[in-house]
């Protein structure tokens, strides 16, 4: 009794498709159901990201300005103490 290779392949893949479908169908249904909820949260998330970006940019600019002020003060103090710029 000879077994056809095509039949062996079909039997081999026949059981593998069922678990895949049992995961894909609920996952697809869940994701389709969640899409409106996700879309409602996108504008608030975008606003939060914009606000955080603006705040961090302002904080960086303030810190950079403070660093430059400290460097200028050090140069002036160094010049007053030593009569020349010390680095």
C-alpha positions, 0 to 999 in steps of 0.5 A, spaced: 500 500 500 503 506 497 502 512 500 502 518 496 507 524 498 501 529 497 497 526 502 502 526 507 503 533 506 496 534 507 496 530 513 502 534 516 499 541 515 492 539 516 492 539 524 497 545 524 492 550 521 486 549 526 491 552 532 493 558 527 486 559 526 483 559 533 488 564 535 488 569 529 480 569 529 479 572 536 485 576 535 482 579 529 476 580 532 479 583 539 483 588 534 477 590 530 473 592 537 479 596 540 480 600 534 475 606 535 478 606 543 485 607 540 483 612 535 479 616 541 486 616 545 491 618 539 489 626 540 490 626 547 497 622 546 499 627 541 498 633 545 501 630 551 507 628 547 507 636 544 507 638 551 513 634 553 517 636 547 516 643 548 517 643 556 524 639 555 526 644 549 525 650 554 528 646 560 534 645 555 534 652 553 534 654 560 540 650 563 544 652 557 543 659 558 545 658 566 551 654 564 553 660 559 552 665 565 556 660 570 562 660 565 562 668 564 562 669 571 568 664 572 572 668 567 570 674 570 572 672 577 579 668 574 581 675 571 579 679 577 584 674 581 589 673 576 589 678 571 588 674 566 584 668 563 585 662 567 582 655 564 
